[in-house]
């Protein structure tokens, strides 16, 4: 499940001077920090800060809604 929108990470990279954002599998994001020649992973501290600021991604919102619907249907059928 994708926990971040790529646009959120790209916005942070643009604001902080990181370039050439690449998303690897399982929410691992890499980019070139300012004045560096090797890509580095986006720090987890930054990822948590972005997540706290932006909230749930679309996939997570869909999961929450579908879980609520299933719970209501299970309650009604029992």
GULUMDO-514648 format. One line per field, with one value per residue (C-alpha): residue number from 1; residue in one letter; z, y, x. Coordinates in Angstrom, 1 decimal, decimal comma. Each point is the difference from the previous one (the first is absolute). Layout:
REM GULUMDO-514648
num: [NUM ...]
residu: [A ...]
z: [Z ...]
y: [Y ...]
x: [X ...]
//
This chain:
REM GULUMDO-514648
num: [1 2 3 4 5 6 7 8 9 10 11 12 13 14 15 16 17 18 19 20 21 22 23 24 25 26 27 28 29 30 31 32 33 34 35 36 37 38 39 40 41 42 43 44 45 46 47 48 49 50 51 52 53 54 55 56 57 58 59 60 61 62 63 64 65 66 67 68 69 70 71 72 73 74 75 76 77 78]
residu: [X X X X X X X X X X X X X X X X X X X X X X X X X X X X X X X X X X X X X X X X X X X X X X X X X X X X X X X X X X X X X X X X X X X X X X X X X X X X X X]
z: [0,0 -0,9 3,1 -1,7 -3,1 -2,2 -0,3 3,7 -0,1 -3,2 1,7 2,9 -2,3 -2,1 3,2 1,5 -3,1 -0,5 -3,7 -2,2 2,4 -0,6 1,7 0,7 1,1 3,4 0,5 -0,2 -1,6 -1,1 -1,3 -0,4 3,0 -0,7 -1,3 0,0 -2,8 1,6 0,7 3,6 1,5 1,2 3,8 2,0 2,3 -3,1 -1,2 3,4 0,0 -3,5 1,0 3,1 -2,0 -3,0 1,6 -1,7 -3,7 -2,4 0,5 3,7 -0,2 -2,2 2,5 3,0 -1,9 -1,2 3,5 1,5 -2,6 0,7 3,8 -0,5 -2,2 2,5 2,8 -1,9 -1,1 3,5]
y: [0,0 3,4 2,2 3,1 1,9 0,5 3,6 0,5 -1,3 2,0 3,1 -0,5 -0,7 3,1 2,1 -1,4 -0,2 -3,8 -1,1 -3,0 -1,7 -3,7 -2,3 -3,5 -2,8 0,2 3,8 0,4 3,3 1,1 3,3 2,0 2,4 3,5 0,0 -3,8 -2,5 -3,1 -0,5 -0,6 -1,2 2,7 0,0 -1,8 3,0 2,0 -2,6 -0,1 3,8 0,0 -2,7 1,9 3,1 -1,4 -2,8 -3,1 -0,9 -0,9 -3,8 0,4 2,0 -2,8 -2,6 1,9 0,5 -3,6 -1,2 2,1 -1,3 -3,6 0,6 1,6 -2,9 -2,5 1,7 0,1 -3,6 -1,3]
x: [0,0 1,3 0,1 1,2 -1,0 3,0 -1,0 0,5 3,6 0,7 -1,3 2,4 2,9 -0,6 -0,3 3,3 2,1 0,0 -0,2 -0,8 -2,5 -0,4 -2,5 1,1 -2,3 -1,7 0,1 3,7 0,9 3,4 1,3 3,2 0,5 1,3 3,6 0,3 0,9 -1,6 -3,7 -1,1 -3,2 -2,4 0,5 -2,7 -0,4 -1,0 -2,3 -1,8 -0,2 -1,6 -2,4 -1,1 -0,5 -1,9 -2,0 -1,3 0,7 -2,7 0,7 -0,2 -3,3 -1,5 1,1 -1,6 -3,3 -0,2 0,8 -2,7 -2,5 0,9 -0,3 -3,5 -1,1 1,3 -1,8 -3,3 0,3 0,7]
//
